[in-house]
Amino acid sequence: MRCKELRAGLGCSQEQFANLIEMDRSYYASIEVGRRNVSLSNLKKIADGFQISIAELMRGVS
């Protein structure tokens, strides 16, 4: 949910954001809905796409 909130704040579609971070759209979509365990390297890609740290990305996630 955190990724979805941040992405919506950017005004990007899932496809646009996935392309920005060079990730498959369906893989990214499954992360947003919590169907994937995400590797550290992919968390880094996502955080970099939002121009935030991994710690900031994980803020509020239980």
C-alpha positions, -999 to 999 in steps of 0.1 A, spaced: 0 0 0 29 24 7 42 21 -28 7 27 -42 3 59 -21 37 72 -31 31 64 -68 -3 81 -67 14 111 -52 37 113 -83 7 110 -106 21 80 -124 4 48 -135 18 15 -125 32 10 -160 48 45 -160 65 39 -127 76 4 -135 92 17 -167 109 45 -148 125 20 -124 131 -7 -152 108 -33 -136 82 -54 -152 47 -38 -146 31 -70 -135 58 -77 -110 55 -41 -96 17 -44 -95 20 -76 -74 43 -57 -50 17 -30 -46 -10 -55 -36 13 -74 -13 16 -106 -33 54 -105 -35 82 -107 -11 106 -81 -24 143 -84 -25 165 -57 -11 178 -48 -46 142 -43 -58 134 -23 -27 164 -1 -36 151 3 -72 117 14 -59 131 38 -33 154 53 -59 124 58 -82 106 77 -55 139 95 -47 137 84 -10 157 61 12 146 25 18 140 35 54 116 62 43 99 38 19 93 14 48 80 41 72 46 32 84 47 -4 70 40 -31 96 
